Amino acid sequence: MTLSPDLSTCLVKVISRDYPAVPESICILRLSAIGDCCHTLPVVRTLQSAFPASRITWVIGTTEHKLLQGADGIEFITFDKSAGFRSWKDVRRKLAGGQFEILLDMNASMRANLVSAAIPARRRIGFDRARARDFQWTFCNEHIAQRHPDRRHVLDGLFQFAEYLGVTDRQMRWDIPLSSADMQFALEATAGPGPTCVISPCSSQRARNYRNWGADKYAELIGYLQNQYGAKVLLSGAPTDIEKYYEQEILTRTNNTVTSLIGKTTLKQLLAVIDAASLVICPDSGPAHMATAVATPVIGLYATSNPERTGPYNDQQLVANRYPDAIKQEFGKPVNEVRFGQRVRSPEAMDMITVSDVTAKVDIVLGSG
């Protein structure tokens, strides 16, 4: 059967949905967390480069906005998770009366799903069904391609959204703005002879999410940094109970020979300090990806999460990686036989990382190794 010219044209329009090659407006939905928002920013930079005339709006969490605030060419709409429904109504009010050409729903969670419902958009693009957690699939009318096997870094997965729009030339830049006061703070914090090493000892606290190394091991590592390299060591973190505990334990064990910035910096001040530092050491947490954003080498401590998926993107070779050992112990299988990104839920798993595992990576960065 041969289609008539009119019917063929109609079908082509249905298939292509008659979307413009250059979208007038794009809304990014990525509320949290710090690391994932750091992963999202180069995708946004890539879209800005490909579509310089497009208006880009990012709906983001209030904490994450404190780091990315002022990023050029991006209109930010903040969502306060602690305010719940009031913040949802605020987002809806701010976006009322308009419509985005494209919504890139890059946050698969029930909270993000509900926020996406407040965003008016013609095209609502979300994850493929395998990654569309909490029914995200039903909140979108288009979905990025599913690839098998899907064993890639989170950042590469987010870049699929740009690829879905036909953009393949990546712009791996962050350009997070820092004030002169932020940079002066960092200059004073890192002043002195020898390299500066930032240690952020704790990850965010979630149920059965064991990612913190022992305070005794950090203290031993600090001794190595000081004795071998004359390093100035700075502790960083938020003023949570667990981070305050680590602060006290580490200061006591090192005779107060380190400087603690725990609870004493804004996110932009911390980024400025990381930018000025020679090295960052931390578990699977936001500072690892903040370091990537400013090209500071980062040694990641990984045993309960897969660094190939969530490790420091440009420093995989510097990861102190005991994840394969932890997987083998918990599941009796090698890494390639478990689900990619499978978490290890053992509280003892991080103890598999030895101090010598980490000092070997330190030598690569600071020594001649």
VENWO-V581124 format. One record per residue. N is the residue number from 1. RES is the residue in three letters. PSI is psi as a letter, one per 40 degrees, with the letter a starting at -180 (999 if undefined). Layout:
N&RES&PSI, N&RES&PSI
//
This chain:
1&MET&h, 2&THR&h, 3&LEU&i, 4&SER&i, 5&PRO&d, 6&ASP&d, 7&LEU&d, 8&SER&d, 9&THR&d, 10&CYS&d, 11&LEU&d, 12&VAL&d, 13&LYS&d, 14&VAL&d, 15&ILE&d, 16&SER&e, 17&ARG&e, 18&ASP&f, 19&TYR&i, 20&PRO&i, 21&ALA&d, 22&VAL&h, 23&PRO&i, 24&GLU&d, 25&SER&i, 26&ILE&h, 27&CYS&h, 28&ILE&h, 29&LEU&h, 30&ARG&h, 31&LEU&d, 32&SER&i, 33&ALA&a, 34&ILE&d, 35&GLY&d, 36&ASP&d, 37&CYS&d, 38&CYS&d, 39&HIS&d, 40&THR&d, 41&LEU&d, 42&PRO&d, 43&VAL&d, 44&VAL&d, 45&ARG&d, 46&THR&d, 47&LEU&d, 48&GLN&d, 49&SER&d, 50&ALA&d, 51&PHE&g, 52&PRO&d, 53&ALA&e, 54&SER&h, 55&ARG&h, 56&ILE&h, 57&THR&h, 58&TRP&h, 59&VAL&h, 60&ILE&i, 61&GLY&i, 62&THR&d, 63&THR&d, 64&GLU&d, 65&HIS&d, 66&LYS&d, 67&LEU&d, 68&LEU&e, 69&GLN&h, 70&GLY&e, 71&ALA&h, 72&ASP&i, 73&GLY&e, 74&ILE&h, 75&GLU&h, 76&PHE&h, 77&ILE&h, 78&THR&i, 79&PHE&h, 80&ASP&h, 81&LYS&d, 82&SER&d, 83&ALA&e, 84&GLY&b, 85&PHE&d, 86&ARG&d, 87&SER&d, 88&TRP&d, 89&LYS&d, 90&ASP&d, 91&VAL&d, 92&ARG&d, 93&ARG&d, 94&LYS&d, 95&LEU&e, 96&ALA&i, 97&GLY&e, 98&GLY&i, 99&GLN&h, 100&PHE&i, 101&GLU&d, 102&ILE&h, 103&LEU&h, 104&LEU&h, 105&ASP&g, 106&MET&f, 107&ASN&h, 108&ALA&g, 109&SER&i, 110&MET&d, 111&ARG&d, 112&ALA&d, 113&ASN&d, 114&LEU&d, 115&VAL&d, 116&SER&d, 117&ALA&e, 118&ALA&e, 119&ILE&h, 120&PRO&h, 121&ALA&i, 122&ARG&d, 123&ARG&h, 124&ARG&h, 125&ILE&h, 126&GLY&a, 127&PHE&i, 128&ASP&i, 129&ARG&d, 130&ALA&d, 131&ARG&e, 132&ALA&g, 133&ARG&i, 134&ASP&f, 135&PHE&f, 136&GLN&d, 137&TRP&d, 138&THR&e, 139&PHE&e, 140&CYS&i, 141&ASN&e, 142&GLU&i, 143&HIS&h, 144&ILE&i, 145&ALA&i, 146&GLN&h, 147&ARG&i, 148&HIS&h, 149&PRO&i, 150&ASP&g, 151&ARG&g, 152&ARG&i, 153&HIS&i, 154&VAL&d, 155&LEU&d, 156&ASP&d, 157&GLY&d, 158&LEU&d, 159&PHE&e, 160&GLN&d, 161&PHE&d, 162&ALA&d, 163&GLU&d, 164&TYR&d, 165&LEU&e, 166&GLY&e, 167&VAL&h, 168&THR&e, 169&ASP&g, 170&ARG&i, 171&GLN&g, 172&MET&g, 173&ARG&i, 174&TRP&d, 175&ASP&f, 176&ILE&h, 177&PRO&i, 178&LEU&i, 179&SER&i, 180&SER&d, 181&ALA&d, 182&ASP&d, 183&MET&d, 184&GLN&d, 185&PHE&d, 186&ALA&d, 187&LEU&d, 188&GLU&d, 189&ALA&d, 190&THR&e, 191&ALA&i, 192&GLY&i, 193&PRO&i, 194&GLY&i, 195&PRO&i, 196&THR&h, 197&CYS&h, 198&VAL&h, 199&ILE&h, 200&SER&g, 201&PRO&e, 202&CYS&i, 203&SER&i, 204&SER&i, 205&GLN&h, 206&ARG&i, 207&ALA&h, 208&ARG&f, 209&ASN&g, 210&TYR&h, 211&ARG&e, 212&ASN&h, 213&TRP&i, 214&GLY&i, 215&ALA&d, 216&ASP&d, 217&LYS&d, 218&TYR&d, 219&ALA&d, 220&GLU&d, 221&LEU&d, 222&ILE&d, 223&GLY&d, 224&TYR&d, 225&LEU&d, 226&GLN&d, 227&ASN&d, 228&GLN&d, 229&TYR&e, 230&GLY&f, 231&ALA&i, 232&LYS&h, 233&VAL&h, 234&LEU&h, 235&LEU&i, 236&SER&i, 237&GLY&i, 238&ALA&i, 239&PRO&f, 240&THR&i, 241&ASP&d, 242&ILE&d, 243&GLU&d, 244&LYS&d, 245&TYR&d, 246&TYR&d, 247&GLU&d, 248&GLN&d, 249&GLU&d, 250&ILE&d, 251&LEU&d, 252&THR&d, 253&ARG&d, 254&THR&e, 255&ASN&f, 256&ASN&f, 257&THR&e, 258&VAL&i, 259&THR&h, 260&SER&h, 261&LEU&e, 262&ILE&h, 263&GLY&e, 264&LYS&e, 265&THR&i, 266&THR&i, 267&LEU&d, 268&LYS&d, 269&GLN&d, 270&LEU&d, 271&LEU&d, 272&ALA&d, 273&VAL&d, 274&ILE&d, 275&ASP&d, 276&ALA&e, 277&ALA&i, 278&SER&d, 279&LEU&i, 280&VAL&h, 281&ILE&h, 282&CYS&i, 283&PRO&a, 284&ASP&g, 285&SER&i, 286&GLY&d, 287&PRO&d, 288&ALA&d, 289&HIS&d, 290&MET&d, 291&ALA&d, 292&THR&d, 293&ALA&d, 294&VAL&e, 295&ALA&f, 296&THR&h, 297&PRO&h, 298&VAL&h, 299&ILE&h, 300&GLY&i, 301&LEU&h, 302&TYR&h, 303&ALA&d, 304&THR&e, 305&SER&i, 306&ASN&h, 307&PRO&d, 308&GLU&d, 309&ARG&d, 310&THR&e, 311&GLY&i, 312&PRO&h, 313&TYR&d, 314&ASN&e, 315&ASP&f, 316&GLN&d, 317&GLN&e, 318&LEU&e, 319&VAL&h, 320&ALA&g, 321&ASN&h, 322&ARG&e, 323&TYR&d, 324&PRO&d, 325&ASP&d, 326&ALA&d, 327&ILE&d, 328&LYS&d, 329&GLN&d, 330&GLU&d, 331&PHE&e, 332&GLY&f, 333&LYS&i, 334&PRO&i, 335&VAL&d, 336&ASN&e, 337&GLU&e, 338&VAL&i, 339&ARG&h, 340&PHE&h, 341&GLY&e, 342&GLN&h, 343&ARG&i, 344&VAL&h, 345&ARG&e, 346&SER&h, 347&PRO&d, 348&GLU&e, 349&ALA&d, 350&MET&e, 351&ASP&e, 352&MET&d, 353&ILE&h, 354&THR&i, 355&VAL&d, 356&SER&d, 357&ASP&d, 358&VAL&d, 359&THR&d, 360&ALA&d, 361&LYS&d, 362&VAL&d, 363&ASP&d, 364&ILE&d, 365&VAL&d, 366&LEU&d, 367&GLY&a, 368&SER&e, 369&GLY&999
//
